[in-house]
């Protein structure tokens, strides 16, 4: 049984899911189809791609030097075009403006040359741009067995292990690379929140092992007109079986809901499965609504939306496509000592102490700092209550007629007691937008969603069995429907509300011998409060028939609470 978790960890949902023998109700478990939100037409919105694991920033010291020194070099500017900065446009912007340093240090091992091309360091973190050449004639899928950044004395700074299974985490480090067709090599970057005091330092960067991953394909004799769950035994590469349910959404569309069980952790870490629909050799487009990572039982789930007319025709084929390990190259690539220097970035940085108050649903918050860096803009926010903070459906920063879309993280990397009250808004600066420390900026926060903890009134679940039972309770004036039942030795509790201003129940618990037994969340990618307020909580190993259940985390929408703040 789970023990009580610190409040700051409650907001990080655990993974859940179900097996391939008895299923929870798909309709309650998966997200409803939502209409696409209309995008504003003017001014142009520069959208960013969200990254996994960006949970903490770095505490940033006040800098007296605020003069921008732009020393753009042709080498760095041309280099920026060879890397994929889709998720980090701020890196490309900084390179284009000459805030990197050219290193060009190479090493060859096991017949493969690995090069550290350049580096970029500032008080936000450290980025190394690399390339490697396995003498491929066309693109293949490669992952490193281990990537490690060390201090000059050998102490580990950041370490990423596990090829496809690596955790893409900003604080501990992550990497990404892609195939360069023109030069027939792979270009990538490694990034970590670690930084160093002063202007320069020496580090070591070591890469171990290269593992290839190849697509494997299993034809599926799927009948899209058949009701119910269709099962397909796989029994290869660590995959046990696949279950698919096709749900008709009327004349226009159809959902394909899949649940895949793995036989071992290696397959779960590697496979990245997908259902592929083809028509005469061409891919039929779909909209991925959700995907859940493998849970403790080794189950992965996904849901895709298709137009009915696209899949209800002759010549349609269905396949399970997944990655399996291919060639493995055992080698160690150590380019030796790297001297990192952040002098350029320090001269291109500015910190403004603002102390601008603004009202939220639970009190007055304060914009404490505006930090401008070569790679982006950070806004530090202090809230009156620890660990309870407003989430906004949209956060924009308006600069010279451009709207940059940002996101909020917990904390700013400082002292834990202060950290509980601090949040950070992050905005990447696109490559074609140039700013100075005096550029006017306006912050726009739209449609607040209040995160709340520990609702006092319990919910009584009675006569718990394998049969579904439903009750409706009142939570702060909002009707919440609770559907509960046992399946596969677990208690399932589904929640939802007809009132769209209720953001959803994100976690529940019950008391046992003075401890809070927290639920496991069936997490579905994209199940944010503005998409749906339906959730599924799971309690493994529950054997009782009656339960006094409490809400640990829930959300309330405040669409009328929108904020505009001029920062400078």
C-alpha angles and dihedrals in degrees: 000000000000118000127219111294125211111265093245090060096048091079091060100083120220121229125258143168142136144263133254101256107058119018136203116235105290092207092060096037100052129060122263118244109265126197114250112264111247112247120227112253101208137067095027114255117221103211122201130211111243117239128216120247102010093147104140137034130201125263106249123212122224109263122209093198111080101158115118114227109193111195101169113184126198090230095057095039093053090043092058091064093061097058129075106240096166091127095035110041089157090068091055090048091052092048092049089055093050100252095134130082125231113234106161097184118158140185131184123213132159088006094300125112117216120191135190099211102180145338137219122199132176138142090283096061148288129286128188121193114210142174134195134191120208088170093252119167092204137017120290131177110255131176130182120240090217139357120193135183114198138182117247090263091056099258111144115248100175132355133187120190137182115047107236090006095062118127109242094220125159095206097049096032139261139201138209133183140174139194117272104211095191097052097027095231139102121259122196148145137231117210135185137169089236116115136166136234120251126014106300145015141170122245140170125228118198130182122193129194132351120227123190121214122202133194115252120194130206117186114230123209091213120169107205091195094058120102122222132029119322116204126210119187110216105173097177139099090012095304115125108185144333126222122196131186120190112206119194113224095189129272095328109047152011135206122223108203117189135187119187126189122209125208096209142017094247091062091046090052094047114031105076089186127203137175108239121201117197135186116196090335095312125111116251108224120238138175114243105220099177147347130189123204117236112288129215089282093055096252125143123192136191140168129205132185122222133177107251093227090057096058101028097077141086120279095035116140130188124207138175106228121191141156123256130181117270130167118005124203116196109207145126119227113195115166093189128235118356120199110215119200126184099179093117094050093048090056089049095052133093134180122199122195102216111162093190113167123214134175125250133176092272103035144297119331124189134219099223105175143012111204120189116196134169091256099044151307128290126196117194116211127192117204128197096235125055116242093357111101141154118261114203124208087218131022116183135177114203114211124169092336093313123114114213114200113222141174138221127243132189117257133347102247098265137110112337094234091052091037092064090066098040129090130175131214113208127201125180114215113228117233095250096052117086120191138179130204089263099048110128113249134184124196118214121192115185135191106001121220112198116215112211134186137213108005105208101218113083125218116230114221110191135187093010112196143136089288118090115248128185135204132170123218136179119249112185090328096313121113111238120191116213120197115183137178144141124254132162092359093306137105114234121201116187119192136187143143136220089217109085092204089070105087098201143263106278099181141005136190144184131212121252122173091336095311131109110239103206123209123241112240123229093226119202120185108249096021092131120150093259092057102048140339093214117113139168121217119193131199111193117213097013111160106171131101100215129042138182101214127194131198112240101177129015139154138227123196121227103185091169092061103088122151135203118187129177106219099185 
